[in-house]
């Protein structure tokens, strides 16, 4: 039987104040979970998709082969000795991801194979590629994907992890790496609709070349534990990266986020938007970094977080961070968090909207601003079902509800 493992993940690029416990997160993986992942039939849970013309797909590629590919193609990025005059703490990877080297070690330990999706140069694929995974209660698995979008190609990909039920425990993880060649476009959507007792991680890394455009949409609306990480490396001139993230911290849940956008190319543009809802006893920690490297003249970075807290004992920690080695750049942070005020409730009630309806409207508004970006009607149904679940036992007496104060 495999031994229990504790991995370190979601590293801040540089050290900060330890009292907040935000430099990294530790994730405990049981030996039983490791054994279950090793014994799973990969790709576990994936409903057989239809791959359109213009795409070549290989299943069962070894992770070591993928690392060799990155080395041979010159995609390796060595860790710098200093970042904006500070010592970095993130661990070295051949191809950086948001959660870091610990996830790579977990994948190697588990022997999980890789899916390689190659989009041919110049291919313009209109219909989104839909990868739908079903994880029943008790499922434990990791899915690893590498997407290479060749020059001038355009594609949308949706990965949806679904339990088709609200109850049950399990473990599900995804890791995705993306290479965007010049003038290519990709919209990648990751959706997590797992049962309330699942542990989940999503690890993401991308490299964006000249005039390439990568839109990334992430929605996490289930699971008891969610770990979300993304590392964007904008190497190219006028490269564009946009991330829209929506999440619901269910009652008693824990959400940990680490997003880093590294600007290297001149006139590169990066935008990150976070929209979240935290319910009773939910905890959230987030690290959102704009990292301007020497030579990225004219780069523009913008990050914004909007958190709605609808419960008691909510913990909402955040470190918005700007690292600057280049002077001629624009970097902006904005953050708002709060509850429904008495003034807002009074305003709504004078227009015939009671507190229960107001709370439901706010949750749907916060999440739908992200879900509507995903080009799939089925996803809308999952989101509505999840929010309906939150209010399924509501008697309408918000003044007595513990999550209302």
N, C-alpha and C positions, 0 to 999 in steps of 0.2 A: 504493500500500500504506500502511496506517495505521502510525503510529509506535508504538513501545513506550511503555507508560504505567506509572507508579508511583503508586498511590493510597494515601492515608493513611486508616486506618480504626480502629475500636475504641478511640476516644479515651476516656480517663478523664475524668470530669466536671471535675476540677481537677488541677493539676500535683502530682506527687509526686517522689520521689527518682529522678533520672535513671539512676543506676547500674544499676537493675534493668531498664531498657529496657521499662517497662510503661506509659508514658504513651500510646502508640499503637503500631500495627503498620503496616508498609509492605508492600503487595501488588504484585508485578510482573505486569503484563498484557502479553503480546506483541502486536505488531501483527497477526500472523497470527490470533491468537485474536479480536481485535476485528473483523477482516474476516469471520471465520467466523460470529460472532454477528450481524453486520449482514446476512449473507446467509442466515441460517437461516429456515425457514418456521415462523412462530410460530402457536400454541404448540408448539414443537418437543418431540417426545418424549411428549407427553400423549396417553394412550389416551382416546378420547372417553368422557366420563363421562355418567352419567344424573343430570340435575338434577331433584330432586323439586319438587312444587308448593309454592308459598310462596317460591320463589327466582327472581329475575330475574338473568340473566347477560349481560354484554356483553363481547365479545372485541374486541381491536384498538383500544382506547381509547389515545389518545396520553398520554404522561407529562406533557406541558405542560398538557393539559386537566385531568388529575388535580390538578396544583398549583393551577390556577385554581379548581377546585372547593373545595379546602381554604381558599383565600383567601376566596372568596365566602360560604362557609358559616361563616366565623368560627373555623376550626380552627387558624389560625396561632398558633404559640407562639414569640415572639421570645426570643432568648438573653438571659439576665439579665446585668447588669454584674458582679454578685457572686453567688456561691453559698456560703452559710455563711461569708461573709467572705473568700472566696478567688476569684481570677480563674478563670473557666471556660476550658477549652481546646477543648471540643468545638465543631465548626463549625455554623453556623446552618443550620437547615432549616425549611421551612414546617411540616412535620410530622416531628418527630424520630424517628430510628430508632437502633438500637443500634450499627450500624457507621458511621453518620454520612454527611456530605455527599458524601464520595468515591464512595460507591456510587450516589448519585443522578446524579453527573456521569458515571459509567461507563454507566449506563442511557441517559442522554440521548445520549452519544457513540455508543452502539451502536444507537440508534433502536428499542429494544425496546418493544413495545406493552404495555398493561396489561389485565388481566382484572378486571372489576368485578362483584362478587357482592353483590347487594342482597337482604337477607332482610326480608320484609314484616313490618310491625308485628303483633305478636300471634301470628305463625306458630310453631307447636310442631312441629318436624321431628324425628321419632324416629330415622330411619335416617341414619347418618353419610354425608356427601358425601365420596366417595373420589376423589381426583385422583392417578392413577398415571402417573408419567413413566418412560420407559425411555431410558437414555442408553448406546448401544453405545460400544465403544472408539473414540476419536477425536471424539466428540461435543463440541460447544462451544456453550453457550447460556445465557441468563438468562431466568427466568420471573418476572413481576411480577403481584401480585394485590392488590386492594383489597377488603376485606370490610366491609360496612356492616350491622350488626345493629340493626334498628330496635326501638323501644320494646316491651318485653314478649316479643320473639322468642327462640327457643331453637334451637340448632343445634350439630352436631359436624362438623368438617371434618378430613380426613386428607390430607396431601400426602406422597407416597412417591416419592423419587427412587431409581431402581433401575437397575443396569447388567446384571442377570441374568448375571453372570459376575464373576470375581474379578480378572482380568487386563485391563490396558489403561489408557491415559492419556486425559485429556480435561479439560474445564472445565465446571462447572455452578454456577449461582448462582440463588438465589431471594430476592426481596424481597416482604414482605407487610406491609401496613398494615391495622389494624383499628380501627373506631370502634364502641364499645359504647354504645348509647343507654340511658336509664334502664330498670331492671328487666329488662334482656336478659341472656341467658346464652350463652356460646360455649365449646366445647372444641376448640381447634385443636392438631393433632398434626403435627409435621414429622419425617419419617424420611429419613435418608440412608444408602443401602446401595450406594454407588457402588464401582466397581472400585478396586483398591489404588493405582493411579497417578493418580487424578483430583485436581484442585484444586477446592475447593468453598467457597462462602460462603452463609450464610443471614442475611439482614438483616430485622429485625422491629421494628415500632413499633405501639403501641396507645394509644388514649385511652379511658378507662373513666369513664362518668358515674354519676349517683346510683343506688345499689343494684344496679348491674350487676356481673356475675360472669364473669371471664375465666380459664379454665384453659388453660395452655399446656404442651404436652409436646413435648420435642425429643430426638431420638435420632440420634446420628451414629456409625456403626459401620464406615464405610469411608473411602476417600480418603487420599491422602498428605498433603494439606493441608486443614484445615477451619478456617474463620473463622465464628464464631457471635456474633451481636450482637442484643440486645433492649433496647428502651427502653419502659417502661410508665409512662404518665402517668395516675395515679389522681386525677382531678379531682373525682370525685363523692363525695357523702356516703355512707358505708358501702359504698364500692366495694370489690371483692375481686379480687385477682390472685394466681394461684398458677402457678409455673413449676417443672416437673420436667425435668431435663436429664440424659441419660445418654450417655456416649461411650466409645469404645475408641480409644486412641492406638496404631495399628498400629506394627510395627517400623520405626523411622526416620522416623516421621510427625511432623507439627507441628499442634497444635491451639491456636487463639487464641480467647478468649472475653471478651465484654464485655456484662454485664447490669446495667442500671440501673433501679431502681424509684423513681419520684418520687411522693411522697405530698403531695397538696394538699387533698384532701377530709377533713372531720372523720370520725373513726372508720373510716378506710379501713384495709384489711388486705392485707398483701402477704407472700407466702412464696416463697422460691426454694431449691430443692434440687438439688445437683449430685452425680452419681455417675459416677466415671470409672475407667478401667483404662488404665495406661500400660505398654506392652511395651518390648522392647529398643531403646535409643537414641531413644525417643519424647520429644517436648518438648511441654509444655503451659504456657500463660500465661493467667491468668484475672483479670478485674476484676469484682468483685461489689459494687455500690453500693446502699445504702439512703439515700435523699435526702429528708429531712423538711423541707418548706417551711413558711414562716410561715402559721399558720391551720389546720394539719392536726391540731388538738387531738384526742387520743385515738387517733391512728393507731398501728398495730402492724405492725412489720416484722421478719421472721425469715429469716435466710439460713444455709445449711449446705452444706459441701462435704465429700465423702468420696471420697478418691482411693486406689486400690490400685495400687502400683508393683511390677510383676512383671518387671523386667529391669535390666540394668546400664546405666550412663550415662543414666539417666532424668533429665530436667530438669522440675521441677514448681514453677512460680512462681505466686503468687497475691497479690492485694491486695484484702482485704476492707475496705470503706470505709463509714463512716457519716458523713453530713453532716447537721447539725442546726441549723435556724433556729427550731424550735419546741421548748419545754421539755416539755410534757405529752404525751410520746410514749414508745413502747417500741420499742427497736431491739436486735436480737441477732445475733451472728455466731458460727458454730462451724465448725471445720475439723479433719479428721483425714486423715492420709496415712501409709502405711506398707506393709511387706511382710508376707508370712507368716512369723511368728516361729518359731524352733525349738521353743518351748514349745507353740505351737498345732499344729505339725506332729506333735510327739510325741503330743499328746493325740489327734489324729485317727488316727495310726497304731496306737495301742493299741486303737482301735475298728475296725480293719480297713480304714482309708481311706488309700491311699498318697498320695505327694506330688502325682503327676500329677492324680489325681482331686480332691484338695483344691484345687489351683490352678484346675482347671476349674470346680469348685463355686463358688469365690469370684468368678470372672469372671461366671458366669451369675447369681449372686445380685445382684451390683452392677448389672448391666444389666437384669435382669428386673424389678427394683423400679420401673423406668421403663417398660419395654416393656409390662408388664401393664396399664398405665393406658390404652393405646391400644385402642379397641374394634374390633379387626380381627384375625382369626385368621391372615391371610396375613402380617402383620407379624411375628407370633411365629415363623413359618417362616423369614423372612429373618434374624432374630436368631439362631436356632439354627444356621442354615447358616453364618453368619459365625463364630460361636464354634467350630463344628466345623472350619472352615477353619484356625483358629489352631492346633488340635491335630492336624491331619491328618498331619503329618510327625513327630509326637512318638513316640519309641520307649519312653517310660516311664522313662527314666533321667534324672530331674530333677537329680541331683547333677552331671551333666556338661553340662546344658543351660545355655547362656549367659544365657538369660532368667530363670533361676531364682535368680540371686544378685545 
